[in-house]
Amino acid sequence: MQRVVSLLSLTVALSACGAMGEFFPDFNASTGGRTNAQPKTFETQMAPSGSTFSGSVRPETLVECRGHVLAPAMGMVFVLAGDQPPSRGQYLREESLTPPYRVLPPGAAGTMDFVPSRLNVDLDRDNRIINLRCG
């Protein structure tokens, strides 16, 4: 009887495997588990005239530097430490960021050293967040 139960357990366990021998073969972490779907991206929706937004950010590329939680902040005004926030609209305070990070205004020359755990926040001339990246 114990042999039958063991064989039945093994059969059930193997039936959960996909064609490649992987559990949950249709699960795709980069799409949040949705099959046949494009990876979720966050696009800036508040592009003022003259701004040069990068378009979209894929949160899964920002996990290493903890920037994935900031992907929805794309297009928001970035308020530098000590500055007053805007009277209306959404904004992100510099004090909300956890080191290591660096803020790069337009035209700023960043150093070439690559620090995977560092979050880079690129701003446009209106201090809106136009890009988030690790490095």
N, C-alpha and C positions, 0 to 999 in steps of 0.2 A: 504494500500500500504506500509506504514512504517513497518507494522508487517511482510510482505513478505520480505522486504529488510533486516530486522533484522534476520529473520530465515535463509535467504540465506547467510548472513555474518557469522552466527554461523556455518552453514554447511561447508562453505569453511574453516573456522578456524579449525574445528574439523577434516576435511579431511587431514590437514597437520600433524596431530598427527600420530605416529606409533602405533603398536600393544600394546605397553606398556603405551601409553598415553603421549609419549614424543615428542617434536618437534625435527625434524632432527634425527630420530632414527638410521640412518646409519652413522652419523658423529661420529668419534672417535678422540678426541683431542690429544691423545698420538701418533696417526699415522698421524697427520697433516690433518685429514679429509678423508684420504683414507680408504675405507672399505676393510676388509679381507686382511690387510697388516700388516707386522711386524712393531713395532715402529722404527722410524728412529734412527740409532746409528751412532756415528762417531768412526771409527777405525783408529788406527795408521798405517800409510803406510810406515814409514821410519825406521823400526826397524833395527838398526845396530846390527851386530853380538855381542852376549853377553848381549844385553839389555833384560830387563824383562818387557815388556809392559803389561798392564792389559787387553788389548784387545779392549774394546769399552766403550763408555760413552753414556748414554741416556740423552739428553739435558733437557727433562722434569723433571728429578730428580734434576736438578741444579738450577731451577728457584728461589727457596727461597734464595739462596746465590748469585744470579746473575751470576753463572758460565755457564749458558746455552749459553751465547754468546761466551764463550771460547772453547766450544766443538770442533770446527774445529782446535784448536791449539794443539790437541793431537799429540804428536810426534815432535813438534817443540822444538828448543833449548830455554830454559828459561834464560834470561839475568838478573842477579841480579843487584840491584840498584848500579850504579857507575861502573859496569863492561863494557867492550867493547863488542859490538855485534860481531858475527862471520862475516868473510869477505864474506861468501856466504851462501845461504840457508835461510830458514824462521826461524824467532825467535819471541819471545814475551818478551817485557821488563817488569820488575817488576813495573816500574813507570806507566804502563798501568792498573794495578789492582787498584780496589777501596777497601779500608778497610771496614770491617774486612776480613783479609785473613792471611794465613800462608803458608809458603813454607817449604816442608819437603824433604830434601835430603835423599839419601838412608841411612838406619840405624838410622835415627833421631827418637827420642822418642817424640811423640806428647802427650800433656796432655790429660787426660781423660774427661775434661769438654766438654760438647756438646753445641756448639753455632750454632743454625740452620742457622743464617745469615752469618756465616763465611765460606769462600771458602778455601778449602785445596788443595794445588797444590803439588802432589807427583812427585819427579824427580828421574831419574836414575843417574848412575855415570857419564854420559856424559851431565848432566843437561838438558836432554830431558824430556818433560812432559809425564808422564806415567799414571797419573790418576788425575781426578778432582772429588771432592766430597764436600758436605756440612757437616758442623759439627764442 
